[in-house]
C-alpha cells in the first residue's frame, strides 16, 4: 500500500424515510412537521414548514419558570424637593413650611413651625423689590410697638437667603370676618356686631396713640379666633400699609380714599387717622348689613364709591344709622374726627339695648369712658 494514499472507507446507508426534527409543541401554534413521501427517495431538501401566525411577542405566554428566572427591574426613585421645602431652605434654620393658606398681591402666608416647634404664620414676600421691602418694614415697625389682644403678635422678621423679607407672626386659627358673613349669608344683629368688633376699635385707638394709622381696615383683615365656649376674639392683621400719623389733629382734606381703595404707599411722612375712623364705620356696617357700604371705585365711576350709602338701616334703627352715617361721611362733610368719640357713641347705643360687655367680657361703657385712652390693652384674655 502506498503510504501516501489514505484508505477509502465506504459507509452503507439504510434505505428509509428521512426523519425530520420533532415539531414544536408551543401552544401559540400547532403545526405538523413536514414528512416526505417514503415512496420517493429524493435528495432534495424538505420544504420548510409554513410560518406560524404572526403574534406579538408580548402576547406569548411565558412559563412560570421563565417568569421566576426573570431578573427583577429595580424601581427608579427621584427625590424632588417640594416648593415648601425649597422656600423653607431659604429661611433661617428651624422654620418648616406646612401649607400655604393665603396668596396675596405682595406676599403669601404659610402655616409653619418655628425652631421650637411652635405653630406660626410665616408671611413671605413674593418678590424682593423696593416697594415690597417698604411694606414689610412698615408692618414690622408697627407691630413691634403694638401689644394688644386684638392685634396679631410679631415674633420675628428678617430676610431669606435670596433677600426676600419675611415676618413670623402669631398663628391665628380662624376665618376672616368677611368669610364668616359670606357663610352666614346674612349680617349679624346690630348689638352682636358692636359687641364683637369693639375690641378692634380699642386696638385701632392704641395704634393712633402710638402715631400709627393702619390704612387698610376691612373684613378680610379681621380674623375671628375661637375662644372657650362659643366666643370669638377679633384680631387685626396686615399692617403693611400702615403710616406714621402726627399727634396733632389734622385739618380735613378732600382727597380721602374710600374704605376699600388701595392703601397709600407705605413710608409716607404722615397719615390721617380719620381714614381708620371711616374704615371702622364701614366694618360695623359690613357686619350688620352683610355687605360693605361702598363698592370699589372704578375709573368709569370714581365718585360713586364716595357717596354715603342709603340701605334701609335707618328704617330699622334711625339712631344707629345717624352714628354710622357720620362715621362713613367723607372728611369734607362735618363728621367725628376722633375714633374715641365714634366708638363711645356706638357703646352708648349698645348699652341702651342691653349689651353690657364686649366679647372679651369687659364692660362696654367703662372701656369708653371720658378718658382718652381705654384702660385694658394688655395681652390675651
C-alpha positions in Angstrom: 0.0 0.0 0.0 1.2 3.4 -0.9 1.6 5.2 2.4 0.7 8.5 0.8 -2.8 7.2 -0.2 -5.4 7.2 2.6 -7.7 4.1 2.7 -11.2 4.5 1.3 -13.9 3.8 3.8 -17.4 3.1 2.4 -20.4 3.7 4.6 -23.6 1.9 3.8 -26.8 3.9 4.3 -30.0 2.1 5.1 -32.9 2.8 2.9 -35.8 4.5 4.7 -37.7 7.8 5.1 -35.9 10.9 6.2 -36.7 11.7 9.8 -37.4 15.4 10.5 -36.9 17.0 13.8 -39.9 16.9 16.1 -42.3 19.7 15.6 -42.6 22.5 18.4 -45.4 21.9 20.9 -45.9 25.5 21.8 -49.5 26.4 22.4 -49.0 29.6 20.2 -49.4 27.5 17.2 -49.9 23.7 16.2 -48.0 23.0 13.0 -47.3 19.4 11.9 -43.7 18.8 10.8 -43.4 18.1 7.0 -42.9 14.3 6.3 -41.6 13.4 2.8 -43.3 10.6 0.8 -41.5 7.3 1.7 -42.0 6.1 -1.9 -39.8 8.8 -3.2 -36.1 8.8 -2.5 -35.4 12.3 -3.4 -32.3 14.0 -2.1 -33.9 17.5 -2.4 -34.3 19.2 0.9 -37.6 19.1 2.6 -39.7 22.2 2.2 -39.7 24.3 5.4 -42.8 24.3 7.5 -45.2 27.2 6.9 -44.7 30.2 9.2 -46.8 30.3 12.3 -49.4 33.1 12.6 -48.0 36.5 13.4 -48.4 37.1 17.1 -46.8 40.0 19.0 -44.1 38.7 21.4 -45.8 40.4 24.3 -48.8 38.1 23.9 -46.8 34.9 24.0 -47.4 33.3 27.5 -44.3 32.8 29.5 -43.9 29.7 31.5 -43.9 30.1 35.3 -40.3 29.0 35.4 -39.3 31.7 32.9 -41.1 34.3 35.0 -39.3 33.1 38.1 -35.9 33.3 36.4 -36.5 36.8 35.0 -34.4 39.4 36.8 -36.3 42.0 38.8 -36.3 45.5 37.4 -35.3 48.0 40.2 -37.7 50.9 40.8 -36.4 54.3 39.9 -36.9 57.0 42.6 -36.2 60.6 42.0 -36.2 62.8 45.1 -37.6 66.2 44.1 -37.9 68.9 46.8 -41.4 70.4 47.2 -42.0 74.2 46.8 -42.4 74.4 50.6 -39.1 72.7 51.2 -37.3 75.0 48.7 -38.7 78.1 50.3 -38.0 76.8 53.8 -34.4 76.2 52.9 -34.1 80.0 52.2 -35.5 80.9 55.6 -33.3 81.0 58.8 -32.7 77.5 60.1 -35.5 75.9 62.1 -38.6 77.0 60.1 -40.7 74.4 58.3 -43.5 75.4 56.0 -46.5 73.2 56.2 -49.2 74.7 54.0 -49.9 77.8 52.0 -53.0 79.4 53.4 -53.2 82.7 51.6 -51.9 84.1 48.3 -51.7 87.8 48.1 -50.5 90.5 45.8 -47.4 91.3 47.9 -46.9 88.1 49.9 -48.0 84.6 50.6 -48.9 83.4 54.1 -47.8 79.9 55.2 -48.8 77.7 58.1 -45.4 76.8 59.6 -43.5 75.8 62.7 -40.5 77.7 64.2 -37.3 76.4 65.6 -39.0 75.5 68.9 -41.7 73.5 67.0 -44.5 76.1 67.8 -47.1 76.8 65.2 -46.6 80.2 63.5 -47.7 82.1 60.4 -44.8 82.9 58.0 -45.6 85.9 55.7 -43.2 85.7 52.8 -42.8 88.3 50.2 -43.4 87.2 46.6 -40.5 89.4 45.4 -37.7 91.5 46.8 -38.5 94.8 45.1 -38.2 98.1 47.0 -41.9 98.6 47.3 -42.4 95.2 48.9 -39.5 95.8 51.2 -41.1 99.1 52.4 -44.4 97.4 53.2 -42.7 94.7 55.2 -40.6 97.2 57.1 -43.7 99.3 57.8 -45.5 96.3 59.2 -42.6 95.1 61.3 -42.1 98.6 62.7 -45.8 98.9 63.6 -46.3 95.5 65.2 -43.1 95.9 67.2 -44.6 98.8 69.1 -48.2 97.4 69.5 -49.1 94.9 72.1 -52.8 94.3 72.2 -55.1 91.2 72.5 -56.8 92.2 69.2 -53.6 92.8 67.2 -51.6 89.9 65.7 -48.3 89.4 67.5 -45.0 89.7 65.7 -42.4 87.0 66.7 -39.6 87.6 64.2 -38.7 89.3 61.0 -35.8 89.3 58.5 -34.8 88.3 55.0 -34.4 85.0 53.2 -31.2 83.9 51.5 -32.5 85.4 48.2 -33.2 88.7 50.0 -36.9 88.5 50.3 -38.4 89.9 53.5 -40.4 87.7 55.8 -42.4 88.0 59.0 -43.0 85.3 61.6 -46.4 86.0 63.2 -48.7 84.6 65.8 -50.8 81.7 64.2 -54.5 82.6 64.2 -56.7 79.6 63.6 -60.0 81.2 62.5 -61.8 82.6 59.5 -61.9 86.2 58.4 -64.9 88.4 59.2 -65.8 88.6 55.5 -65.8 84.8 55.1 -67.9 84.3 58.3 -70.5 86.8 56.9 -70.5 85.1 53.5 -71.1 81.7 55.1 -74.0 83.0 57.1 -75.4 84.7 54.0 -76.6 87.4 56.3 -75.3 90.1 58.6 -75.2 90.0 62.4 -77.8 91.6 64.7 -76.5 95.2 65.4 -75.9 94.6 69.1 -73.9 91.4 68.4 -71.8 93.2 65.7 -70.9 96.0 68.0 -70.1 93.6 70.8 -67.8 91.6 68.5 -65.9 94.5 67.0 -65.4 96.9 69.8 -62.0 95.3 70.7 -60.9 96.2 67.2 -61.8 99.9 67.9 -59.7 99.7 71.0 -56.8 98.2 69.1 -57.0 101.0 66.4 -57.1 103.7 69.1 -53.9 102.2 70.6 -52.2 102.4 67.2 -53.3 106.0 66.8 -52.0 106.9 70.3 -48.6 105.5 69.1 -48.7 107.5 65.9 -49.7 104.6 63.6 -52.5 104.6 61.0 -53.4 101.2 59.8 -54.7 102.5 56.4 -56.5 99.3 55.2 -59.0 98.1 57.8 -61.6 95.8 56.2 -63.3 92.5 56.8 -60.5 90.5 55.1 -58.0 91.8 57.7 -60.0 90.8 60.8 -59.5 87.2 61.9 -62.1 85.7 64.3 -60.1 83.4 66.7 -62.2 80.9 68.6 -62.1 81.1 72.4 -63.6 79.0 75.1 -67.3 78.2 74.6 -68.7 80.0 71.6 -66.8 83.2 72.0 -64.8 84.7 69.1 -61.9 87.2 69.6 -61.4 89.5 66.6 -57.7 90.2 65.7 -56.5 92.9 63.3 -53.8 91.8 60.8 -51.9 93.3 57.8 -50.2 96.5 58.9 -48.3 96.6 55.6 -49.9 99.8 54.5 -49.5 101.5 57.9 -48.5 105.1 58.0 -47.0 107.4 60.6 -49.6 109.9 61.9 -48.9 113.3 63.5 -50.2 113.5 67.1 -51.8 116.9 66.4 -55.3 117.0 64.9 -55.3 117.0 61.2 -57.3 119.5 59.1 -60.0 118.0 56.9 -58.8 117.1 53.4 -60.7 116.5 50.3 -58.7 113.6 48.9 -59.6 110.9 51.5 -59.6 107.4 49.9 -62.7 105.2 50.1 -62.6 102.5 52.7 -62.0 99.8 50.1 -59.5 101.8 48.0 -55.9 100.6 47.9 -53.9 101.9 50.9 -51.5 104.7 50.5 -47.9 104.0 49.7 -46.0 102.9 52.8 -43.2 105.1 54.0 -45.2 108.4 53.6 -44.3 111.0 56.2 -47.7 111.2 57.8 -51.2 109.6 57.6 -54.7 110.7 58.6 -56.3 108.8 61.5 -59.7 109.8 60.0 -59.1 107.2 57.3 -59.2 104.5 60.0 -62.4 106.0 61.6 -64.2 105.8 58.3 -62.9 102.3 57.7 -64.1 101.1 61.1 -67.5 102.6 60.5 -67.5 100.6 57.2 -66.5 97.5 59.1 -69.5 97.8 61.5 -71.8 98.4 58.6 -70.5 95.3 56.8 -71.0 93.2 59.9 -74.6 94.4 60.3 -75.8 94.5 56.7 -73.8 91.6 55.3 -72.0 93.6 52.7 -69.6 96.6 52.6 -71.2 100.0 52.3 -69.1 101.1 49.4 -68.3 99.3 46.2 -64.7 99.5 44.9 -64.2 102.7 42.9 -63.8 102.2 39.1 -62.3 104.5 36.5 -65.8 104.8 35.0 -67.4 105.9 38.2 -64.8 107.0 40.7 -67.1 109.3 42.7 -69.9 106.7 43.2 -67.9 104.9 45.9 -67.7 108.2 47.9 -71.4 108.5 48.3 -72.9 107.8 51.7 -74.9 104.5 51.4 -78.6 104.6 51.8 -79.5 101.0 52.5 -82.6 100.8 54.8 -80.7 100.6 58.1 -82.4 103.9 59.1 -85.7 102.1 58.8 -84.7 99.6 61.5 -82.9 102.0 63.8 -82.6 105.6 63.0 -80.3 106.4 65.9 -77.7 103.8 64.9 -77.9 104.9 61.3 -77.1 108.5 62.3 -74.0 107.3 64.2 -72.8 105.2 61.2 -73.6 107.8 58.6 -71.5 110.3 60.4 -68.6 107.9 60.5 -69.0 107.0 56.8 -69.2 110.5 55.6 -66.2 112.0 53.6 -63.9 114.3 55.5 -65.2 117.3 53.7 -68.5 116.7 55.5 -68.9 117.5 59.2 -68.1 114.3 61.0 -66.4 112.8 64.0 -62.7 113.1 63.6 -61.9 111.0 66.7 -62.2 107.2 66.8 -62.7 107.5 70.6 -65.9 109.7 70.1 -67.2 107.4 67.4 -66.7 104.2 69.4 -68.2 105.8 72.5 -71.4 106.7 70.6 -71.6 103.1 69.5 -71.1 101.8 73.0 -73.8 104.1 74.4 -76.2 102.9 71.7 -75.5 99.2 72.5 -75.7 99.8 76.3 -79.2 101.2 75.9 -80.2 98.0 74.1 -78.9 95.7 76.8 -75.4 95.0 75.6 -73.3 95.1 78.8 -69.9 93.7 77.7 -67.9 93.0 74.6 -66.6 89.6 73.6 -63.7 89.9 75.9 -66.0 90.3 78.9 -65.1 93.9 79.5 -67.8 96.4 80.3 -68.7 98.1 77.0 -69.2 101.5 78.7 -66.4 101.8 81.2 -63.9 100.9 78.4 -65.1 104.0 76.6 -65.3 106.5 79.4 -64.3 110.1 79.0 -60.6 109.2 79.4 -58.7 109.5 76.2 -57.1 106.0 76.5 -59.2 103.0 77.3 -57.8 101.0 80.2 -57.5 97.4 79.1 -55.0 97.0 76.3 -52.8 94.2 77.6 -52.4 90.6 76.4 -54.9 87.9 75.7 -58.0 87.5 77.9 
